[in-house]
Amino acid sequence: MNLSPATLAKIDEVITHYPVPRSAALPLLHLLQEHEGYVSDAALEWIAARLGLPPVNIYELVTFYPMFRRQPIGRRHVKVCRTLSCALHGGYKICERFEQEFNTHRGEISPDGEVTVEFVECLASCGSGPVVMVDDDLHENVDEARARQIAAQIKAEARARPQP
């Protein structure tokens, strides 16, 4: 891993907050995902080695928690809850609507590189489904009209962003 001295210092500092190094696994996953944009195999193995754990102990965290990504994504991340309460209220239709709006399929990056749409496990708002999280913003009771509004806002923000 090619980590900056600042990131390495932050990692060392985070580990000191935990009496058992294993407990620092989640914060380190967040730090390395922030650094790379996703949790690569190299990052997963690096964390395991740094904490003296078998890589499977880190892999199980990455595959359980929906906030961790195993591959690069678009600039914006649209997560649609697929658990029972959201599914019963139309979560699958909402996910399909986002796929149509961004001309992409679940788990893929849209052709313009702007968006990745995916299903995730519970977003912890079961009484207000379907629930959608765009980056870190939670949207509750999302119907198809609201999904179109959210998609239009994402597209408008992309157009307004200065191009490199």
Buried (B, 14 or more C-beta within 10 A) or exposed (E): BEBEEEBEEBBEEBBEEEEEBEEBBBBBBBBBBEBBEBBBEEBBBBBBEBBEBEBEBBBEBBEEEBBBBBEEBBBBBBBBBBBEBBBEBBBBBBBBBBBBBBEBEBEBBBEEEBBBBBBBEBBEBBEBBBBBBBEEEBBBEBBBEBBBEBBEEBBEEBEEEEEE
